[in-house]
Amino acid sequence: MSEVKDLSNSVIFPIGDVFESNNFNGTVHLKMLTGKPCPIGNVTFEPGCRNNWHKHPGGQILLVTGGKGYYQEWGKPAKKLHAGDVVNIPADVKHWHGAAKDSWFVHLAVEADASKGSTEWLEPVSDEEYERANSN
């Protein structure tokens, strides 16, 4: 297995503190860069970390700045993500995102229209769903 590259000191924006939440499986760091009306957070997933399935009432945009990760919409196969990828997530689309097993994963999370409400957190991504993403 290849060595896991630690991106914690090579990100564009500050890595932020460890974000304690039951909505993540693994270790994630969060540094909010802006607040409302258009919150933008620099989110850094350590290898193997992923968030739960969730929805954003106003939509979300992911701007990938480093590492390797995955994005999956409910009922569709997972997509591999690398630095430079952009994911435009429409309002109320159930999805998850996170790091590959062997890589850190960093993205800017942009709340497209935060005035429509807070994130709706749902069930965890199963180990089987995550393994399928990593096997693509």
C-alpha positions in Angstrom: 0.0 0.0 0.0 1.3 3.5 -0.8 2.1 5.9 1.9 -0.7 8.3 2.9 0.2 11.9 2.0 -0.5 14.3 4.9 -2.0 17.4 3.5 -2.5 19.1 6.9 0.4 21.6 6.3 -0.1 22.1 2.6 -3.6 23.4 2.3 -4.5 26.7 0.7 -6.6 27.9 3.7 -6.1 27.2 7.4 -6.9 23.6 8.3 -8.9 24.6 11.4 -9.7 22.7 14.5 -10.9 19.1 14.8 -14.7 19.3 14.3 -16.5 17.1 16.8 -19.7 15.8 15.4 -21.7 12.6 15.3 -22.3 13.3 11.6 -18.8 12.2 10.6 -17.1 8.8 10.6 -13.5 9.6 11.2 -11.5 12.8 11.9 -12.5 16.1 10.1 -11.1 19.6 10.5 -13.2 22.8 9.9 -12.2 26.4 9.5 -15.1 28.7 8.6 -13.9 31.4 6.2 -17.1 33.4 6.0 -20.5 33.6 7.7 -23.9 34.3 6.4 -25.4 35.1 4.0 -23.0 32.7 2.1 -21.1 30.5 4.6 -17.9 29.0 3.2 -15.9 26.4 5.2 -12.6 24.8 4.6 -13.2 21.2 5.3 -10.2 18.8 5.7 -11.0 15.1 6.0 -8.3 12.8 7.3 -7.9 9.5 5.3 -11.0 7.3 5.6 -13.2 10.0 7.0 -16.6 10.6 5.5 -19.8 12.5 6.5 -23.3 11.0 6.9 -25.9 11.2 4.2 -27.4 14.7 4.3 -29.3 17.4 2.4 -28.9 21.2 2.1 -32.2 23.1 1.6 -30.5 25.8 -0.3 -27.9 23.6 -2.2 -24.2 23.4 -1.8 -21.1 23.8 -3.9 -17.9 21.8 -3.2 -14.6 23.2 -4.6 -11.9 20.5 -4.2 -8.5 22.0 -3.3 -6.5 18.9 -2.4 -6.2 15.1 -2.0 -8.5 12.4 -3.2 -12.1 11.8 -2.1 -15.6 10.9 -3.2 -19.0 12.4 -3.7 -22.2 10.3 -4.0 -25.8 11.2 -4.6 -28.5 8.8 -3.3 -29.2 6.1 -5.9 -26.1 7.0 -8.1 -22.6 5.6 -8.1 -19.9 7.5 -6.2 -17.6 9.9 -8.1 -13.9 10.2 -7.5 -12.8 13.8 -6.7 -9.4 15.5 -7.0 -8.0 19.0 -6.7 -9.7 21.3 -9.2 -13.0 19.4 -9.3 -16.3 21.3 -8.6 -19.5 19.7 -7.5 -22.7 21.6 -7.7 -25.3 20.0 -5.4 -28.9 21.1 -6.0 -31.2 21.9 -3.1 -32.5 18.9 -1.1 -30.4 16.3 -2.9 -29.4 13.5 -0.5 -25.6 13.0 -0.7 -22.3 12.3 1.2 -18.7 13.2 0.6 -15.4 12.2 2.2 -11.8 11.1 1.8 -10.4 8.0 0.2 -8.9 5.4 2.5 -5.4 6.4 1.4 -5.6 10.2 1.1 -6.5 13.3 2.9 -9.3 15.3 1.2 -9.8 19.0 1.3 -12.6 21.1 -0.1 -14.3 24.4 0.3 -18.0 23.9 1.2 -20.2 26.7 0.0 -23.8 27.0 1.2 -25.5 28.2 -2.0 -28.5 29.8 -0.2 -28.2 29.5 3.6 -31.4 31.5 4.1 -33.4 28.4 3.1 -32.3 26.5 6.3 -29.8 24.3 8.0 -28.3 21.1 6.8 -30.5 18.0 7.4 -28.3 15.2 8.7 -29.4 11.7 7.9 -28.1 8.1 8.4 -24.4 7.2 8.3 -22.9 5.9 5.1 -22.5 2.2 5.6 -19.2 0.5 5.4 -20.4 -1.4 2.3 -21.3 1.9 0.5 -18.0 3.4 1.4 -16.1 0.3 0.3 -17.9 0.4 -3.1 -16.7 4.0 -3.6 -13.1 3.0 -2.8 -13.2 0.1 -5.2 -14.2 2.2 -8.2 
